[in-house]
Amino acid sequence: MPASVREQIQQIAQQRILVIDGAMGTMIQKLGFGEKEYRGTQFADWKQDVKGNNDMLVLTQPDAIQDIHAAYLAAGADILETNTFSSTTIAMADYGMEGFVDELNLAAARLAREAADAAATPEKPRFVAGAMGPTNRTCSLSPDVNNPGFRNTDFDQMQAAYKQQARALVQGGVDFLLIETIFDTLNAKAAIHAVMELADELGRDVPMMISGTITDRSGRNLSGQTVEGFWHSVRHAKPLAVGLNCAFGADLMRPYIADLARVVDTLVISYPNAGLPNAFGQYDEPPEETARQLGEWAMDGLINIVGGCCGTTPDHIRAIAEKVAQQAPRKVHPQPVVMRLSGLEAVTIAA
């Protein structure tokens, strides 16, 4: 019987470090698309501006998205992310496109699936991660500084939006779901609940990876949790991998990945930015420097899956893949059975 995706990735991760792709937004910006290109023919008469809605390009400029996927695969990526970071009804409301969420996720999943299958070989299978971003709202915090009790969304709304996205991504052929760039743990728990409920309804395993983001050098996410506290909050989901992305470059992210690598009993994933942005919001860190730092992570046994976030390109992914190719992956060790609780901090109570 063929191994499941979960088993395949776990088996490969025992032998080598896997590589996830780099930034989609960075590559789209390089194309210089204007309003006309974003709209395409399908949305030529849309009621409002849509430039900047990168996810809709899977419908209006599918060849461009396919080319970006192909470039990352040629650079050595084992895992492609779908171009669906904002493809929920909550995030698409900014463009009045809530009604296109199913179409966006299906199209994005199929584009990535086609690219991955075309590049796959028996020796090097390629996987597709259904990207589920954090949305532009938060369940834990008020958007109104004068009204701390106010919320512009709630758990049920968030869960429903994520479930709709997850269903379409799975239908489109992704291998697993990647709940990423998590700044609010309660948002993430809504996404986890959505995926677990979907798996029950489908009667099959729907693997997930979970990647948080920290907001400053305190090592906490926006809702205030430390990385270990965050792990305690999501470990019940039995994620295939857990880690961090975005926010920092590899140099500043390293201590927080080291904290996670010490306490988790699953694979560790990380895809940092290409350093910090400059005064113009651009990322200057060259591929060789990003790769050097991530190579040091690998030498110290911190990671199982690695790649790039904002500012990274196929050149970054190629350099990273070459740097970690000869390094052993982090060993996954079972953790002692104790009570693990979390608020903003992690609490462990031994028997």
C-alpha positions in Angstrom: 0.0 0.0 0.0 1.5 3.4 -1.0 2.5 5.6 1.9 0.3 8.5 2.8 1.6 12.0 2.3 2.1 12.3 6.0 4.2 9.1 6.0 6.1 10.2 2.8 7.2 13.5 4.3 8.1 12.0 7.6 10.2 9.3 5.9 12.0 11.9 3.7 12.6 14.1 6.7 14.5 11.4 8.4 16.9 11.3 5.5 17.3 15.0 4.6 16.1 18.5 5.1 13.2 19.4 2.8 13.0 22.8 1.1 9.9 24.9 0.8 9.6 27.6 -1.8 10.2 31.4 -1.4 8.1 34.5 -1.6 5.2 34.7 -4.1 4.5 38.4 -3.5 8.1 39.3 -4.2 8.0 37.5 -7.6 4.7 39.1 -8.5 6.0 42.6 -7.8 8.9 41.9 -10.1 6.4 41.4 -13.0 5.2 45.0 -12.7 1.6 44.3 -13.3 -0.8 47.2 -13.3 -4.6 47.4 -12.8 -5.3 46.1 -16.3 -3.2 43.0 -15.8 -4.7 42.3 -12.4 -8.2 42.6 -13.9 -7.7 40.5 -17.0 -10.8 39.8 -19.0 -12.8 38.2 -16.3 -12.7 41.3 -14.1 -12.3 44.0 -16.7 -15.4 45.9 -15.4 -15.0 45.2 -11.7 -16.5 47.8 -9.5 -13.3 48.8 -7.6 -9.5 48.8 -7.9 -8.0 45.3 -7.6 -4.2 46.0 -8.0 -2.5 44.3 -5.1 -4.9 41.4 -4.9 -2.2 38.9 -5.8 -4.4 35.9 -5.2 -6.8 36.8 -8.1 -3.9 36.3 -10.5 -4.5 32.6 -10.4 -7.6 33.5 -12.5 -6.4 36.4 -14.6 -2.7 35.6 -15.1 -2.4 31.9 -14.5 0.6 31.5 -16.7 2.6 34.0 -14.6 1.8 32.1 -11.4 2.7 28.8 -13.1 6.0 30.3 -14.2 6.8 31.3 -10.6 6.0 27.8 -9.3 8.2 26.3 -12.0 11.1 28.6 -11.1 11.0 27.6 -7.5 10.8 23.9 -8.4 13.8 24.3 -10.8 15.7 26.0 -7.9 15.2 22.8 -5.8 12.0 23.3 -3.8 10.4 20.1 -2.6 7.2 22.0 -1.5 5.2 24.6 -3.3 2.7 26.9 -1.6 -0.5 27.8 -3.4 -1.1 31.4 -4.1 -3.9 31.6 -1.6 -2.6 33.6 1.3 -5.7 35.9 1.3 -8.2 33.6 -0.3 -10.8 33.6 2.5 -14.1 35.5 2.5 -12.8 37.6 5.3 -9.7 38.8 3.4 -11.4 39.0 0.0 -14.0 41.4 1.4 -11.5 44.2 0.9 -12.0 43.7 -2.9 -15.7 42.7 -2.8 -14.7 39.3 -4.0 -16.1 37.0 -1.3 -18.1 35.1 -3.9 -15.0 34.0 -5.7 -13.2 32.2 -2.8 -14.0 28.7 -4.0 -12.9 29.5 -7.5 -9.7 31.1 -6.3 -8.6 28.2 -4.1 -9.5 25.6 -6.7 -7.6 27.3 -9.4 -4.6 28.0 -7.2 -4.4 24.4 -6.0 -4.7 23.0 -9.5 -1.9 25.3 -10.8 0.5 24.3 -8.1 -0.5 20.6 -8.5 0.2 20.7 -12.2 3.6 22.3 -11.7 4.6 19.9 -8.9 3.5 16.8 -10.8 5.4 18.0 -13.9 8.6 18.3 -11.9 8.3 15.2 -9.7 10.4 12.1 -10.1 10.4 8.9 -8.1 13.7 10.0 -6.5 12.4 13.5 -5.7 8.6 13.8 -5.2 7.2 17.3 -5.0 4.4 18.4 -2.6 1.8 21.1 -2.6 0.9 23.0 0.5 -2.4 24.8 0.6 -1.5 28.2 2.0 -3.9 29.6 4.6 -2.9 33.1 5.7 -3.9 34.9 9.0 -6.6 37.1 7.4 -6.7 40.9 8.0 -8.7 40.5 11.3 -7.9 39.2 14.7 -10.1 37.3 17.1 -8.0 38.2 20.2 -7.5 42.0 19.9 -9.6 45.0 19.3 -8.9 47.1 16.2 -10.1 50.2 18.2 -7.7 51.4 20.8 -10.5 53.3 22.5 -12.7 50.2 22.8 -10.6 47.2 23.9 -13.6 44.9 24.2 -14.6 45.4 20.5 -14.0 42.7 17.9 -14.6 43.0 14.2 -14.8 39.2 13.8 -15.4 36.2 16.0 -14.3 32.6 16.2 -17.3 31.1 14.4 -16.9 33.5 11.4 -13.2 32.8 11.2 -13.7 29.0 11.5 -16.3 29.1 8.7 -14.1 31.1 6.4 -11.1 28.8 6.9 -13.2 25.7 6.4 -14.5 27.0 3.1 -10.9 27.7 2.0 -9.6 24.3 3.3 -12.3 22.4 1.5 -11.6 24.0 -1.9 -7.8 23.6 -1.5 -8.2 19.9 -0.7 -10.6 19.5 -3.6 -8.1 21.2 -5.9 -5.4 18.5 -5.0 -3.1 19.9 -2.3 -1.1 17.4 -0.2 -1.5 19.2 3.1 -2.6 22.6 4.5 -0.2 25.2 5.8 -1.7 27.5 8.4 0.9 30.3 8.2 2.1 33.7 9.4 0.0 33.3 12.5 0.0 36.5 14.6 -3.1 35.6 16.6 -3.2 32.2 18.2 -7.0 32.3 18.4 -7.2 32.8 14.6 -4.9 29.7 14.2 -7.2 27.7 16.5 -10.1 28.6 14.3 -8.2 27.3 11.3 -7.2 24.2 13.1 -10.7 23.5 14.1 -11.8 24.0 10.5 -9.3 21.5 9.2 -10.0 18.9 11.8 -13.8 19.2 11.2 -13.2 18.9 7.4 -11.1 15.8 7.9 -13.9 14.2 10.0 -16.4 15.0 7.3 -14.2 13.7 4.5 -13.3 10.6 6.5 -9.6 11.0 5.8 -6.4 12.5 7.1 -5.9 16.1 6.1 -2.3 16.8 7.3 -1.5 20.3 8.4 1.6 22.3 9.1 1.5 25.4 11.4 3.8 28.4 11.2 3.6 31.4 13.5 5.2 34.8 13.3 6.6 36.9 16.0 6.3 40.7 16.1 9.5 41.9 17.8 12.5 40.8 19.8 10.4 39.9 22.8 9.8 36.6 20.9 6.0 36.8 21.2 3.3 36.9 18.6 0.8 39.8 18.3 -1.6 38.2 20.8 1.3 38.0 23.3 2.3 34.3 23.4 5.9 33.1 23.6 6.8 30.5 21.0 6.6 27.7 23.6 3.3 28.9 24.8 2.1 29.0 21.1 3.2 25.3 20.7 1.3 24.3 23.8 -1.8 25.9 22.3 -1.6 24.1 19.0 0.1 20.8 19.7 -3.3 19.0 20.1 -3.7 19.3 16.3 -0.8 16.9 15.9 0.7 19.0 13.1 3.1 17.4 10.6 5.4 20.4 11.2 5.4 23.5 13.3 7.6 26.6 13.1 8.0 30.2 12.2 8.0 32.4 9.1 8.1 36.1 8.1 8.8 39.0 10.5 12.6 38.5 10.8 15.6 37.4 8.8 17.4 34.2 9.7 19.8 36.0 12.1 17.0 37.4 14.4 14.7 34.4 14.1 17.3 31.8 15.1 16.9 31.9 18.9 13.1 31.4 18.6 13.5 28.5 16.2 16.0 27.0 18.7 13.4 27.4 21.4 10.8 25.5 19.3 13.3 22.8 18.2 14.0 22.0 21.9 10.4 21.4 22.9 8.4 20.1 19.9 7.9 16.4 19.1 7.3 16.9 15.4 9.1 18.4 12.4 10.3 22.0 12.6 9.7 24.3 9.6 11.0 27.8 9.1 11.1 30.2 6.2 12.4 33.6 7.3 12.5 36.8 5.3 15.6 37.9 3.3 16.7 40.0 6.2 14.9 43.1 7.4 13.4 45.6 4.9 15.3 48.8 4.0 13.9 52.3 4.2 12.0 51.7 1.0 10.4 48.4 2.1 12.8 46.3 -0.1 14.8 43.3 1.0 18.5 43.5 0.3 19.9 40.3 1.8 21.6 38.4 -1.0 20.9 34.7 -1.5 24.4 33.7 -0.3 23.9 35.4 3.1 20.5 33.9 3.7 21.8 30.5 2.8 24.9 30.8 5.0 22.7 31.5 8.0 20.2 28.8 7.4 23.1 26.4 6.7 24.3 27.1 10.2 20.9 26.3 11.6 21.1 23.0 9.7 24.6 22.3 11.1 23.2 22.8 14.6 20.3 20.4 14.1 17.5 23.0 14.3 15.4 22.3 11.2 13.6 19.8 9.1 12.0 22.0 6.5 13.4 25.4 5.4 12.8 28.0 2.8 12.1 31.7 2.4 9.5 34.3 3.0 9.3 38.0 2.1 12.1 39.2 -0.3 13.3 35.7 -1.2 13.5 34.5 -4.8 14.4 31.3 -6.7 18.0 32.4 -6.3 17.6 32.3 -2.5 15.9 28.9 -2.6 18.6 27.5 -4.9 21.3 28.7 -2.5 19.5 27.4 0.5 18.9 24.0 -1.1 22.6 23.7 -2.0 23.7 24.7 1.5 21.5 22.3 3.4 21.8 19.4 1.0 24.7 17.8 2.9 23.4 18.5 6.4 21.5 16.0 8.5 18.0 16.9 9.4 16.9 17.6 13.0 16.1 14.5 14.9 12.5 14.3 16.2 12.5 13.0 19.8 9.4 12.1 21.8 8.7 14.5 24.7 8.0 13.3 28.2 4.3 12.9 29.1 3.5 15.8 31.3 0.7 18.4 31.6 1.4 21.3 29.2 -0.7 24.5 29.6 -0.4 27.9 28.1 -1.6 31.4 28.6 0.8 34.0 27.3 3.6 31.8 28.8 4.0 28.1 28.7 3.4 26.0 31.8 4.7 22.5 32.2 3.6 20.4 35.2 5.5 17.2 35.8 4.0 14.3 37.7 
